[in-house]
Amino acid sequence: SSGINAEYGAMLMYTFEENHNAHIESVFDAMWWAVVTMSTVGYGDITPETVAGKLIGTVVVFLSMVFLALPLTIIVSTFSKVYGNRKCMVMKKRQNMIYASGPDDDDDDDT
């Protein structure tokens, strides 16, 4: 979905900016702009100059945030569950080791 966002953003940017923006001379320049904008790097080497280009840029930025945020929430949620399960397993293993060792033999007063 991010690739589709980049492709459509680049095509629209090229369509609206090609005659008004000296930095966008080809679809590849527009694709460069879309990828840099979507990745939030924002070098600033290519910026929209027309109102339509600025609106397209705004939509591309918001869509890219959504497309990046959705998978990240799933990844973080899964990591949190796995980490929690791992923590429980370690605690149970420690408890089993303590109980398996038996009572303390240091309290012998037979001597």
LINLINLIN-V897660 format. One record per pair of residues at least 24 apart in sequence whose ideal C-beta (glycine too) atoms are under 8 Angstrom apart, sorted by the first residue. I is the first residue (numbers start at 1). J is the second residue. Records with the same first field share a line. If there is no record, write none. Layout:
BEGIN
I->J + J
END
This chain:
BEGIN
1->67
2->38 + 64 + 67 + 68
5->34 + 38 + 60 + 63 + 64 + 67
6->31 + 34 + 35 + 38 + 60
7->31 + 34
9->34 + 37 + 38 + 56 + 59 + 60 + 63
10->34
12->56
13->48 + 53 + 56 + 57 + 60
16->48 + 50 + 52 + 53 + 56
17->48 + 49 + 50 + 53
20->49 + 50 + 53
21->46 + 48 + 49 + 50 + 53
23->47
34->60
37->61 + 64
38->64 + 67
39->64
40->64
END
